[in-house]
Amino acid sequence: MIETVKLTEGQRKSRRNRNVALGLVLAGLVILFYAITIVKFTGGHG
């Protein structure tokens, strides 16, 4: 039988906030790499 850990409301909010922050950081990195790639390609053909 699997025992689950009961999280308090504060712990759940903290975990959710951390997950949202990680998601935003990852999305920011993707956008940054995309922008750098576009600049490299457009700058190389100028």
C-alpha positions in Angstrom: 0.0 0.0 0.0 1.3 3.4 -0.9 1.4 6.0 1.9 0.9 9.6 0.7 2.3 12.6 2.6 -0.3 15.1 3.6 0.8 18.6 2.7 -0.5 21.6 4.6 -2.1 24.4 2.7 1.0 26.5 3.1 3.2 23.8 1.7 0.9 23.3 -1.3 1.0 27.0 -2.1 4.7 27.1 -1.7 5.2 24.1 -4.0 2.8 25.6 -6.6 4.6 29.0 -6.5 8.0 27.2 -6.9 6.6 25.2 -9.9 5.2 28.4 -11.5 8.5 30.2 -11.0 10.5 27.3 -12.6 8.1 27.2 -15.5 8.6 31.0 -16.1 12.3 30.6 -15.9 12.3 27.8 -18.4 10.0 29.7 -20.7 12.3 32.7 -20.4 15.3 30.7 -21.4 13.5 29.2 -24.4 12.5 32.7 -25.6 16.1 33.9 -25.0 17.7 31.1 -27.0 15.1 31.7 -29.8 15.9 35.4 -29.9 19.6 34.7 -30.0 19.1 32.2 -32.8 17.0 34.7 -34.8 19.6 37.5 -34.3 22.4 35.2 -35.4 20.6 34.1 -38.6 19.5 37.6 -39.6 22.8 39.1 -38.7 24.7 36.5 -40.8 22.8 37.2 -44.0 23.1 41.0 -43.8 
